[in-house]
Amino acid sequence: MEQKPNNQPPLADRMRPANLAEFLGQNALVGKGTFLEKAIRTDTVPSLLFWGPPGTGKTTLARIIAKETKSDFLELSGVGSGVKDLRVIIDKAEENRANEKATVLFIDEIHRWNKAQQDALLPHVEHGTVTLIGATTENPSFEVISALLSRARVFTLTGLSEQNITELLKRAIEDAERGLGKKKIKVNDDALAVIAGFSNGDARVALNTLEACAGSAKVITTKLVKQVLQTSRTLYDKTGEEHYNIISALHKSMRGGDANAALYWLGRMLEAGEPPLYIARRLIRFASEDIGIANSLALPQAVAAYQACHFIGVPECNVNLAQAVVYMAKSKKSNALYTAYLGVQNDIRNFPNDPVPLHIRNAPTKLMKELGYGKDYKYTPNFENPNDAKQDYLPERLKGRKYLEE
């Protein structure tokens, strides 16, 4: 009788792609002929930042790069590590360098490092002691210091398609060495489709679900998959259409002022595992698009909800989102800013390069003043009566244009 090892790594870890040929779902990033594929092949990989949602292959790709370029792969987590850990890594990297061996330093969740920690890393990236590969689920423009950003190439990874997820699942089912091949389990296509849809582009979620099902039965059915998924969270069809149907329902419920419905749709998303920052970003957009100048406090309320989600995470931030959603639903609405900006966009398409009127141009030099820059400009604070300071600010062809409805 075959003994089941007790210390076997999770299926998602065992099924990590070992090379670029096995790596799925990021063809635009590492497909044949891309910058990164060429850099890996020619061993000229610069420091990189991988930005994308969980389970899209950021860690795996970093390991593949280290392996393909014959570099020493050293890893830190942005959670719990700091400058002291970095010093140990740098010592090892300098030893590698003395032995003519390159070092790839992979920092998972690099956005968790504060400015001082990132500053400490900077000179070692700049001097080439390590090739940095940072992974983040957050926008690096906001979470990574500009000096480090300027020394690294940012690449965006996207959620895997259902086709990619299904292919990964089939590999895991058939692979006798790393996967579930020795168990000889059977899975129908409908069950695979449910797992792929639920995963929302996250390979780790899909493989963990498959492993949980395989631990319960040798024949995996749609019914079993749904039972396994229900044990951890509400089954949420994230196959595409339903995902957007529900965010649309949340949006329209807030727009229509129905706080109860808005709370319900928010709950449907959160209880199903929707990333709270995605919802928070939608609220920020809603605050300006649907409320705008009707209530100037809506935008800071939405931004505060985003920050709360970022600071404390789930499940604690759920009530912060609930507060923001109810606030948006109950607030007065105006789309004046949204329609005004559409008008601006239309005029810029039709008149893309109309000159700035001379009287409101800056005139820092004598020549510019002689050319009429700033001539006859009326400095509004100098006029007691605002009407006396009236002047044109738009290009000649757009004089009198009204974008905002008054």
Stockholm file with secondary structure:
# STOCKHOLM 1.0

chainA/1-406         MEQKPNNQPPLADRMRPANLAEFLGQNALVGKGTFLEKAIRTDTVPSLLFWGPPGTGKTTLARIIAKETKSDFLELSGVGSGVKDLRVIIDKAEENRANEKATVLFIDEIHRWNKAQQDALLPHVEHGTVTLIGATTENPSFEVISALLSRARVFTLTGLSEQNITELLKRAIEDAERGLGKKKIKVNDDALAVIAGFSNGDARVALNTLEACAGSAKVITTKLVKQVLQTSRTLYDKTGEEHYNIISALHKSMRGGDANAALYWLGRMLEAGEPPLYIARRLIRFASEDIGIANSLALPQAVAAYQACHFIGVPECNVNLAQAVVYMAKSKKSNALYTAYLGVQNDIRNFPNDPVPLHIRNAPTKLMKELGYGKDYKYTPNFENPNDAKQDYLPERLKGRKYLEE
#=GR chainA/1-406 SS CCCCCTTCCCHHHHTCCSSTTTCCSCHHHHSTTSHHHHHHHTTCCCCEEEECCTTSSHHHHHHHHHHHTTCEEEEEETTTCCHHHHHHHHHHHHHHHHTTCCEEEEEETGGGSCHHHHHHHHHHHHTTSSEEEEEESSCHHHHSCHHHHTTSEEEECCCCCHHHHHHHHHHHHHCSSSSSGGGTCEECHHHHHHHHHHHTTCHHHHHHHHHHHHTTCSEECHHHHHHHHHTTSCCCCCSSHHHHHHHHHHHHHHHTTCHHHHHHHHHHHHHTTCCHHHHHHHHHHHIIIIIGGGCTTHHHHHHHHHHHHHHHCTTTTHHHHHHHHHHHHHSCCCCHHHHHHHHHHHHHHHSTTCCCCGGGSCCCSHHHHHTTTTTTCCCGGGCSSGGGGCCCCSCGGGTTCCCSCC
#=GC SS_cons         CCCCCTTCCCHHHHTCCSSTTTCCSCHHHHSTTSHHHHHHHTTCCCCEEEECCTTSSHHHHHHHHHHHTTCEEEEEETTTCCHHHHHHHHHHHHHHHHTTCCEEEEEETGGGSCHHHHHHHHHHHHTTSSEEEEEESSCHHHHSCHHHHTTSEEEECCCCCHHHHHHHHHHHHHCSSSSSGGGTCEECHHHHHHHHHHHTTCHHHHHHHHHHHHTTCSEECHHHHHHHHHTTSCCCCCSSHHHHHHHHHHHHHHHTTCHHHHHHHHHHHHHTTCCHHHHHHHHHHHIIIIIGGGCTTHHHHHHHHHHHHHHHCTTTTHHHHHHHHHHHHHSCCCCHHHHHHHHHHHHHHHSTTCCCCGGGSCCCSHHHHHTTTTTTCCCGGGCSSGGGGCCCCSCGGGTTCCCSCC
//
